[in-house]
């Protein structure tokens, strides 16, 4: 085998000795390893399952705790629309009354989004508790407060650490305001407030 290898290399004008094949083998081996896509497989395998399952949408909801009373927002499931917001203090809300419940967190929604503070279905169905004034602007950096309305006939108690609302990030546009003399006519026109039916 070595003689055949030597004759082939000699025909190309290459001087062959007993150490040359080893050097050529090392050079060929290093060149081949550079070309083989093994590194890509290794890098992919090194990525943790948590990172592989994380959606690559680039959206991040940032938050900071203002006091030690704050609770980290959480979601009930991976596909839940909103992050639960927690009260930082105790409150008593009388019948047909309201209160601004502080969460002691500040948030920074992704660019082009706003935060909508929405009611929790459990509070609405079981205790007649609703949420009002639920818009957190993209540039707001204050304490996120939740306006709770108590439409029941009993005083509603809020304890520190209770879930009081949920924060949903929604896409928004910022249109320029243009004033016109008149607007285009539509089939519906000015009909509203139940004009399309009895309910």
C-alpha positions as CSV (number, residue, x, y, z in Angstrom):
1,X,0.0,0.0,0.0
2,X,2.8,2.4,0.9
3,X,4.6,1.6,-2.3
4,X,1.5,2.4,-4.4
5,X,1.0,5.6,-2.4
6,X,4.7,6.6,-3.0
7,X,4.5,5.9,-6.7
8,X,1.4,8.0,-7.0
9,X,2.9,10.9,-5.2
10,X,6.2,10.6,-7.1
11,X,4.4,10.9,-10.3
12,X,3.3,14.4,-9.1
13,X,6.8,15.3,-8.3
14,X,6.4,15.0,-4.6
15,X,9.2,13.6,-2.4
16,X,7.9,10.9,-0.2
17,X,9.5,9.5,3.0
18,X,8.1,7.4,5.8
19,X,6.8,10.5,7.8
20,X,5.1,12.3,5.0
21,X,1.9,10.2,4.9
22,X,1.3,11.0,8.6
23,X,1.7,14.7,8.0
24,X,-0.6,14.5,5.0
25,X,-3.2,12.6,7.0
26,X,-3.2,15.2,9.8
27,X,-3.6,18.0,7.2
28,X,-6.4,16.1,5.5
29,X,-8.1,15.3,8.8
30,X,-8.0,18.9,10.1
31,X,-9.3,20.2,6.7
32,X,-12.2,17.7,6.7
33,X,-13.2,18.5,10.3
34,X,-13.5,22.1,9.3
35,X,-15.8,21.3,6.5
36,X,-18.0,18.8,8.3
37,X,-21.2,20.3,9.8
38,X,-20.6,18.6,13.2
39,X,-20.3,21.9,15.0
40,X,-23.8,22.9,14.0
41,X,-25.2,19.7,15.4
42,X,-23.2,20.1,18.6
43,X,-24.4,23.7,19.1
44,X,-28.1,22.7,18.5
45,X,-27.8,19.9,21.0
46,X,-26.3,22.2,23.6
47,X,-29.3,24.4,23.6
48,X,-31.5,23.7,26.5
49,X,-35.1,22.4,25.9
50,X,-36.5,25.6,27.6
51,X,-34.7,27.8,25.1
52,X,-35.7,25.7,22.2
53,X,-39.4,25.8,23.2
54,X,-39.3,29.6,23.8
55,X,-41.1,31.5,20.9
56,X,-38.7,33.5,18.9
57,X,-41.0,36.6,18.5
58,X,-38.6,39.1,20.1
59,X,-41.3,40.6,22.4
60,X,-40.3,41.2,26.0
61,X,-42.5,42.6,28.8
62,X,-40.2,44.3,31.2
63,X,-41.1,45.0,34.8
64,X,-39.5,46.3,38.0
65,X,-40.6,46.0,41.7
66,X,-41.0,49.3,43.4
67,X,-41.2,47.9,46.9
68,X,-40.8,44.6,48.7
69,X,-44.6,44.3,48.7
70,X,-44.7,43.7,45.0
71,X,-45.4,40.3,43.5
72,X,-44.1,39.1,40.2
73,X,-46.8,39.0,37.5
74,X,-47.7,35.4,36.4
75,X,-49.7,33.5,33.9
76,X,-52.0,30.7,34.6
77,X,-50.8,28.8,31.5
78,X,-48.3,29.1,28.7
79,X,-51.1,30.4,26.3
80,X,-52.9,32.6,28.8
81,X,-53.5,36.0,27.3
82,X,-52.7,38.1,30.3
83,X,-50.3,38.2,33.3
84,X,-52.1,38.2,36.7
85,X,-51.5,41.4,38.7
86,X,-51.3,41.2,42.5
87,X,-52.3,43.7,45.2
88,X,-49.4,45.1,47.2
89,X,-51.6,46.1,50.1
90,X,-54.9,45.4,52.0
91,X,-58.0,47.2,50.9
92,X,-61.7,47.3,51.9
93,X,-64.1,48.3,49.1
94,X,-67.6,49.1,50.2
95,X,-70.8,48.2,48.3
96,X,-71.1,50.3,45.1
97,X,-67.7,51.8,45.8
98,X,-64.3,51.8,44.2
99,X,-60.6,51.8,45.1
100,X,-57.3,52.2,43.3
101,X,-55.3,49.0,44.2
102,X,-51.6,49.5,43.9
103,X,-49.4,46.7,42.6
104,X,-46.1,48.4,43.3
105,X,-44.7,47.3,40.0
106,X,-43.8,49.4,36.9
107,X,-43.8,47.9,33.4
108,X,-42.3,48.6,30.0
109,X,-44.4,47.0,27.2
110,X,-42.9,46.1,23.9
111,X,-42.6,48.9,21.3
112,X,-45.9,49.3,19.4
113,X,-48.0,47.8,22.2
114,X,-50.0,49.1,25.2
115,X,-51.0,47.3,28.4
116,X,-54.7,46.7,29.0
117,X,-55.7,46.0,32.6
118,X,-58.6,43.6,32.2
119,X,-60.9,42.0,34.8
120,X,-60.4,38.5,36.1
121,X,-63.4,36.3,35.3
122,X,-63.5,34.8,38.8
123,X,-63.8,38.2,40.5
124,X,-66.5,39.3,38.1
125,X,-68.6,36.1,38.3
126,X,-68.3,35.4,42.0
127,X,-68.0,38.9,43.6
128,X,-69.4,41.4,41.1
129,X,-65.9,43.1,40.9
130,X,-65.1,44.9,37.7
131,X,-62.0,46.8,36.5
132,X,-62.0,50.4,35.1
133,X,-59.6,52.8,33.4
134,X,-57.4,49.9,32.2
135,X,-54.9,51.5,29.8
136,X,-51.2,51.5,30.5
137,X,-49.4,53.6,27.8
138,X,-46.2,52.5,26.2
139,X,-44.2,55.3,27.8
140,X,-45.8,55.1,31.3
141,X,-43.3,54.2,34.0
142,X,-45.3,54.8,37.2
143,X,-46.9,52.4,39.7
144,X,-49.4,50.2,37.9
145,X,-52.7,50.8,39.7
146,X,-55.9,48.8,39.3
147,X,-59.3,50.6,39.6
148,X,-61.6,48.0,41.2
149,X,-65.4,48.6,41.2
150,X,-67.5,46.8,43.8
151,X,-71.0,46.3,42.3
152,X,-72.1,43.9,45.0
153,X,-74.1,44.7,48.2
154,X,-71.3,43.6,50.5
155,X,-67.9,45.0,51.4
156,X,-65.1,43.3,49.3
157,X,-61.8,42.6,51.1
158,X,-58.6,42.7,49.1
159,X,-55.6,41.2,50.8
160,X,-51.9,41.7,50.0
161,X,-50.9,39.2,47.4
162,X,-54.4,38.7,46.0
163,X,-54.8,38.6,42.2
164,X,-56.9,41.6,41.3
165,X,-56.6,41.9,37.5
166,X,-54.7,40.7,34.5
167,X,-52.4,42.7,32.1
168,X,-52.8,42.0,28.4
169,X,-50.4,43.4,25.9
170,X,-52.2,44.6,22.8
171,X,-50.9,46.0,19.5
172,X,-51.6,49.7,18.8
173,X,-51.0,52.3,16.1
174,X,-50.4,56.0,16.6
175,X,-52.3,57.7,13.7
176,X,-52.0,61.3,12.9
177,X,-55.1,63.4,13.5
178,X,-56.5,65.1,10.3
179,X,-59.6,67.4,10.4
180,X,-61.9,67.4,7.4
181,X,-65.0,69.4,6.5
182,X,-67.1,66.2,6.0
183,X,-66.6,62.5,6.1
184,X,-67.6,59.9,3.6
185,X,-71.1,58.4,3.8
186,X,-71.6,54.8,4.8
187,X,-74.6,52.5,4.7
188,X,-74.9,52.6,8.5
189,X,-74.5,56.3,8.8
190,X,-75.1,57.6,12.4
191,X,-77.0,54.6,13.7
192,X,-75.9,53.5,17.1
193,X,-77.0,52.7,20.6
194,X,-79.1,49.7,19.6
195,X,-80.3,51.0,16.3
196,X,-79.4,47.7,14.5
197,X,-81.7,45.6,16.7
198,X,-83.8,45.4,19.9
199,X,-80.9,44.5,22.2
